[in-house]
Amino acid sequence: MPNYTEQEARNIETVNQLFEGDASFDRVAIFDKDAVWWNGLPHINSPPGNTEFRGIEAITALMMSSANPDNLARGVDAYDLSTTVFEDVVVLADGDFVVRQHTQRSKTHSGRDYCNVYCFVVKFNAEGKIVYLTEHWNTWYAHKFLLDNFSLEPAHPN
C-alpha cells in the first residue's frame, strides 16, 4: 500500500465519496465552478453530440441525466443509480491526480442487468476541488446495451 500525502488521501476520499457516498453527500460541492467532466459517449445528455461538460450547471445535468424519465422515450435505457453496486475497485493517487477503476453493476430503468468497467482520471486543484474528470469506459458496450438494447457480456477485469 502506498504512503499517500494528506492531500492525496483527501483526494482519494473525495473520489470514493463521489461514487459511494450516501444521498446526503453533496456531489456538486466537490467540483470547482469551472470544472470539466469529459464523457466519451455523446448520447448521454440532450442534445446528443456533446462529450465535454463545462461548469457546475453542465456537470450537474450530466450527473442527473440517468434519472431523466425522458431517456426511455429517446430510446436510452439508462441505469438506475439507486441500484448501483461497485466491485473490483482500484484507486491510486499521485499529486493532484486520482485514478479510480471499478466494475459497476446496476439495473436499468427497464429492469435489465447492466455491468460495465469504468476508469476515471480526476485532477484536483490546491483547494481540493475537482477541476477535470475524464470518464473512460467501454462505450461500445454501453451504446449497444443502453441505446441499441442488445444483450451483451461485459469485460471481466479480474
Sequence and secondary structure as in RCSB ss.txt:
>XXXX:A:sequence
MPNYTEQEARNIETVNQLFEGDASFDRVAIFDKDAVWWNGLPHINSPPGNTEFRGIEAITALMMSSANPDNLARG
VDAYDLSTTVFEDVVVLADGDFVVRQHTQRSKTHSGRDYCNVYCFVVKFNAEGKIVYLTEHWNTWYAHKFLLDNF
SLEPAHPN
>XXXX:A:secstr
     HHHHHHHHHHHHHHH  TTS SGGGEEEEEEEEES TTSSSSTT  EEEHHHHHHHHHHGGG THHHHTT
   EEEEEEEEEEEEEEEETTEEEEEEEEEEEETTS EEEEEEEEEEEE TTS EEEEEEEE HHHHIIIIIS  
        
